[in-house]
Amino acid sequence: MNRYIYYLMSFVVIASPSSAFAGGAVAQRQQAIDRQRQVAQQQVLQQQQQIFQQRQQSIQRQVAVQQQQAYQQVARQRMAQQQQAYAQALQQRAVAQQQGYAQAVQKKAYQQALTQQAVQQQAYQSAAQQKALAQRQQAAYAAQKQAQLASMRQQQNSAANKRAPARYSSQEAPDEVVSLEKIWKELDSSSEVWAMMMDLEPKVMTVERYMNYFKQQGIHIRKSPPHYVHLIDSMTKDNPNLLRNPFEDLVKLAAIIEYDFDNGLDKERMARQILGEVAYENNRKRLGF
């Protein structure tokens, strides 16, 4: 633009010497120059406007780019925040599920503990009842034993002749009653006389005698004599051949299969050895093992 104005001014200076000869022509030239100047000014203004518009457009484009970048950054931040919130929600959900599972496990364990405690209490009460029953049986047995001993002494003193009866009973005549001493002597070699004893009291006294015998050897049998009287009766009824053995062996066998023969050895092994595998398994079922 400055170069164009300089060209016009140079034209005016060069043309001015010839204007002395023609005044009208100068005026026309001046008007032409003015018009050219106006045209040049308009062109300059147009160029300036174009430049301004170009700058405005450039600024608008820059602003649009900046706005787009800002929008994308905000969008990325929002996306990151949403992802973080989602991850936190998943983590909280996982923690809640773990806590719920842990609480369920604790609740189940607590219920199992309560059930086990109830079972233990029931077992304790049952054991206490059995102990009380055993104590009552032992007390009754002690009273019966004293009465039986007194009766037998009286019978032994009043009997003149004694012989071995076919069946031993305290209800038979005095001359048919055989003393326990003689019965015990026979039991040392064979238990066949056991099947002839009809009364419970002499059988209980006999079992107690052998329990005391084992006790003197350091072997403890803790269940009551009446219990073993019924067990031996059942054993010999199912297998009469057992009566051929000494009664000591019958008491030992009964105590072993009851896991009550406490001589310091393994009770399971003793039961397996004396019974054999099949009878051993049947005996465990009988005891509820």
C-alpha positions as CSV (number, residue, x, y, z in Angstrom):
1,M,0.0,0.0,0.0
2,N,2.8,2.6,0.8
3,R,4.5,1.8,-2.5
4,Y,1.4,2.5,-4.5
5,I,0.9,5.9,-2.8
6,Y,4.5,6.8,-3.5
7,Y,4.0,6.0,-7.2
8,L,1.0,8.3,-7.4
9,M,2.8,11.2,-5.7
10,S,5.7,10.8,-8.1
11,F,3.3,11.0,-11.0
12,V,2.0,14.3,-9.7
13,V,5.5,15.8,-9.4
14,I,6.5,14.7,-12.9
15,A,3.3,15.9,-14.5
16,S,3.3,19.3,-12.7
17,P,5.7,21.1,-15.1
18,S,3.4,20.5,-18.0
19,S,0.4,22.0,-16.1
20,A,1.6,25.5,-16.8
21,F,0.6,25.2,-20.3
22,A,-2.9,23.8,-19.8
23,G,-4.9,24.7,-16.7
24,G,-7.9,22.7,-17.5
25,A,-5.9,19.6,-18.1
26,V,-4.4,20.0,-14.6
27,A,-7.7,20.1,-13.0
28,Q,-8.8,17.0,-14.8
29,R,-5.6,15.3,-13.9
30,Q,-6.0,16.3,-10.3
31,Q,-9.5,14.8,-10.3
32,A,-8.1,11.7,-11.9
33,I,-5.5,11.6,-9.3
34,D,-8.0,12.1,-6.6
35,R,-10.1,9.4,-8.0
36,Q,-7.2,7.1,-8.2
37,R,-6.3,8.1,-4.6
38,Q,-9.8,7.3,-3.5
39,V,-9.6,4.0,-5.4
40,A,-6.3,3.3,-3.8
41,Q,-7.7,4.2,-0.4
42,Q,-10.7,2.0,-0.9
43,Q,-8.4,-0.8,-2.0
44,V,-6.3,-0.2,1.0
45,L,-9.4,-0.3,3.2
46,Q,-10.6,-3.4,1.5
47,Q,-7.2,-5.0,2.1
48,Q,-7.3,-3.9,5.7
49,Q,-10.8,-5.3,6.0
50,Q,-9.7,-8.6,4.5
51,I,-6.7,-8.7,6.8
52,F,-8.9,-7.9,9.7
53,Q,-11.4,-10.5,8.7
54,Q,-8.7,-13.0,8.2
55,R,-7.3,-12.2,11.7
56,Q,-10.8,-12.4,13.1
57,Q,-11.3,-15.8,11.4
58,S,-7.9,-16.9,12.7
59,I,-8.8,-15.8,16.2
60,Q,-12.2,-17.5,15.9
61,R,-10.5,-20.7,14.7
62,Q,-8.0,-20.5,17.6
63,V,-10.8,-19.9,20.0
64,A,-12.8,-22.8,18.6
65,V,-9.7,-25.0,18.8
66,Q,-9.1,-23.9,22.4
67,Q,-12.8,-24.5,23.2
68,Q,-12.7,-27.9,21.6
69,Q,-9.5,-28.8,23.6
70,A,-11.1,-27.5,26.8
71,Y,-14.3,-29.5,26.0
72,Q,-12.2,-32.6,25.4
73,Q,-10.2,-32.1,28.5
74,V,-13.4,-31.6,30.6
75,A,-14.9,-34.7,28.9
76,R,-11.7,-36.7,29.7
77,Q,-11.9,-35.5,33.3
78,R,-15.5,-36.5,33.6
79,M,-14.8,-39.9,32.0
80,A,-11.9,-40.4,34.5
81,Q,-14.1,-39.4,37.4
82,Q,-16.9,-41.7,36.2
83,Q,-14.4,-44.6,35.8
84,Q,-13.0,-43.8,39.3
85,A,-16.5,-43.7,40.8
86,Y,-17.4,-47.0,39.1
87,A,-14.2,-48.6,40.3
88,Q,-14.9,-47.4,43.8
89,A,-18.5,-48.7,43.6
90,L,-17.2,-52.1,42.5
91,Q,-14.7,-52.2,45.3
92,Q,-17.3,-51.2,47.8
93,R,-19.6,-53.9,46.5
94,A,-16.9,-56.5,46.7
95,V,-16.1,-55.4,50.3
96,A,-19.8,-55.6,51.1
97,Q,-20.0,-59.1,49.6
98,Q,-16.9,-60.2,51.5
99,Q,-18.3,-58.8,54.7
100,G,-21.7,-60.5,54.1
101,Y,-19.9,-63.8,53.4
102,A,-17.8,-63.4,56.5
103,Q,-20.9,-62.6,58.6
104,A,-22.7,-65.7,57.1
105,V,-19.7,-67.9,58.0
106,Q,-19.5,-66.5,61.5
107,K,-23.3,-67.0,61.9
108,K,-23.0,-70.6,60.7
109,A,-20.0,-71.2,63.0
110,Y,-22.0,-69.7,65.9
111,Q,-25.0,-71.9,65.1
112,Q,-22.8,-75.0,64.9
113,A,-21.2,-74.0,68.2
114,L,-24.6,-73.7,69.8
115,T,-25.7,-77.0,68.4
116,Q,-22.5,-78.7,69.6
117,Q,-22.9,-77.1,73.0
118,A,-26.5,-78.4,73.2
119,V,-25.3,-81.9,72.2
120,Q,-22.6,-81.7,74.8
121,Q,-25.1,-80.6,77.5
122,Q,-27.4,-83.4,76.5
123,A,-24.6,-85.9,76.6
124,Y,-23.5,-84.5,80.0
125,Q,-27.1,-84.7,81.3
126,S,-27.4,-88.3,80.0
127,A,-24.1,-89.2,81.5
128,A,-25.2,-87.7,84.8
129,Q,-28.4,-89.6,84.7
130,Q,-26.6,-92.8,83.9
131,K,-24.2,-92.2,86.7
132,A,-27.0,-91.5,89.1
133,L,-28.7,-94.7,88.0
134,A,-25.5,-96.7,88.4
135,Q,-25.1,-95.3,91.9
136,R,-28.6,-96.3,92.7
137,Q,-28.0,-99.8,91.3
138,Q,-24.8,-100.1,93.3
139,A,-26.5,-99.0,96.4
140,A,-29.3,-101.5,95.8
141,Y,-26.7,-104.1,95.0
142,A,-24.8,-103.4,98.2
143,A,-28.0,-103.8,100.2
144,Q,-28.9,-107.0,98.4
145,K,-25.4,-108.3,98.8
146,Q,-25.6,-107.9,102.6
147,A,-28.9,-109.6,102.7
148,Q,-27.7,-112.4,100.5
149,L,-24.6,-113.0,102.6
150,A,-26.6,-113.1,105.8
151,S,-29.1,-115.5,104.2
152,M,-26.3,-117.7,102.8
153,R,-24.5,-117.9,106.1
154,Q,-27.7,-118.9,107.8
155,Q,-28.3,-121.6,105.2
156,Q,-24.7,-122.8,105.5
157,N,-25.0,-123.1,109.3
158,S,-28.3,-124.9,109.2
159,A,-27.6,-127.3,106.4
160,A,-26.4,-130.7,107.6
161,N,-25.7,-132.3,104.3
162,K,-24.7,-130.5,101.1
163,R,-24.8,-131.8,97.6
164,A,-24.5,-130.2,94.2
165,P,-28.0,-129.6,92.7
166,A,-29.0,-129.8,89.1
167,R,-30.0,-126.1,89.3
168,Y,-28.8,-123.7,92.0
169,S,-31.6,-121.6,93.5
170,S,-32.0,-119.9,96.9
171,Q,-35.6,-121.1,96.8
172,E,-34.8,-124.8,97.0
173,A,-34.5,-126.8,100.2
174,P,-31.4,-126.2,102.4
175,D,-30.0,-129.6,101.7
176,E,-29.9,-128.7,97.9
177,V,-28.1,-125.4,98.3
178,V,-24.5,-125.5,97.5
179,S,-22.1,-122.8,99.0
180,L,-20.7,-120.2,96.7
181,E,-17.2,-121.3,97.7
182,K,-17.8,-124.6,96.0
183,I,-19.4,-122.9,92.9
184,W,-16.5,-120.5,92.7
185,K,-14.0,-123.4,92.8
186,E,-15.8,-125.1,89.9
187,L,-15.8,-121.8,88.0
188,D,-12.1,-121.7,88.2
189,S,-11.9,-124.6,85.7
190,S,-15.2,-124.5,83.9
191,S,-18.2,-122.1,83.6
192,E,-20.8,-124.7,83.0
193,V,-22.1,-124.3,86.6
194,W,-23.0,-120.7,85.7
195,A,-25.9,-121.8,83.6
196,M,-27.4,-123.6,86.7
197,M,-27.4,-120.5,88.9
198,M,-30.9,-119.1,88.8
199,D,-30.8,-116.1,91.3
200,L,-29.3,-112.8,90.3
201,E,-27.6,-112.1,93.6
202,P,-25.1,-115.0,93.6
203,K,-24.2,-114.2,90.0
204,V,-23.5,-110.6,90.9
205,M,-21.4,-111.6,93.8
206,T,-19.5,-114.0,91.6
207,V,-18.7,-111.4,88.9
208,E,-17.7,-108.9,91.6
209,R,-15.3,-111.6,93.0
210,Y,-13.5,-111.8,89.7
211,M,-13.5,-108.1,89.2
212,N,-11.7,-107.8,92.6
213,Y,-9.3,-110.5,91.5
214,F,-8.4,-108.5,88.4
215,K,-8.1,-105.3,90.5
216,Q,-5.5,-106.9,92.7
217,Q,-3.5,-107.5,89.5
218,G,-3.7,-103.8,88.6
219,I,-6.5,-104.3,86.0
220,H,-9.6,-102.1,86.4
221,I,-13.1,-103.0,85.2
222,R,-15.3,-100.1,85.9
223,K,-18.8,-101.1,84.8
224,S,-21.1,-102.6,87.4
225,P,-21.3,-106.3,88.2
226,P,-25.1,-106.5,87.3
227,H,-24.1,-105.2,83.8
228,Y,-21.7,-108.0,83.3
229,V,-24.1,-110.6,84.7
230,H,-26.6,-109.8,81.9
231,L,-23.9,-109.6,79.3
232,I,-22.4,-113.0,80.2
233,D,-25.9,-114.5,80.2
234,S,-26.5,-113.2,76.7
235,M,-23.1,-114.3,75.5
236,T,-23.4,-117.9,76.8
237,K,-27.0,-118.1,75.6
238,D,-25.9,-117.3,72.0
239,N,-22.7,-119.4,72.3
240,P,-23.0,-122.2,74.9
241,N,-19.5,-123.4,74.1
242,L,-18.2,-120.4,76.0
243,L,-19.2,-122.2,79.2
244,R,-16.4,-124.7,78.7
245,N,-13.9,-121.9,79.6
246,P,-12.9,-120.8,83.1
247,F,-15.2,-118.0,84.3
248,E,-12.2,-115.7,84.6
249,D,-11.9,-115.9,80.8
250,L,-15.6,-115.0,80.4
251,V,-15.3,-112.0,82.6
252,K,-12.2,-110.9,80.7
253,L,-13.8,-111.4,77.4
254,A,-16.9,-109.5,78.4
255,A,-14.8,-106.6,79.7
256,I,-12.7,-106.5,76.5
257,I,-15.7,-106.3,74.2
258,E,-17.1,-103.5,76.4
259,Y,-13.7,-101.6,76.1
260,D,-13.6,-101.8,79.9
261,F,-10.6,-104.0,80.5
262,D,-8.1,-101.4,81.6
263,N,-4.7,-103.1,81.7
264,G,-2.7,-100.4,80.0
265,L,-2.9,-102.0,76.5
266,D,-4.7,-100.6,73.5
267,K,-8.4,-101.6,73.9
268,E,-9.1,-101.5,70.2
269,R,-6.3,-103.9,69.5
270,M,-7.3,-106.3,72.2
271,A,-10.9,-106.4,70.9
272,R,-9.7,-107.0,67.3
273,Q,-7.3,-109.8,68.4
274,I,-9.8,-111.6,70.6
275,L,-12.8,-111.3,68.3
276,G,-11.5,-111.5,64.8
277,E,-12.3,-109.0,62.1
278,V,-16.0,-109.9,61.5
279,A,-17.0,-110.1,65.1
280,Y,-14.9,-107.0,65.9
281,E,-16.9,-105.0,63.3
282,N,-20.2,-106.4,64.7
283,N,-19.2,-105.5,68.2
284,R,-18.4,-101.9,67.2
285,K,-21.9,-101.6,65.7
286,R,-23.4,-103.0,68.9
287,L,-21.6,-100.3,70.9
288,G,-22.6,-97.6,68.4
289,F,-19.1,-96.8,67.2
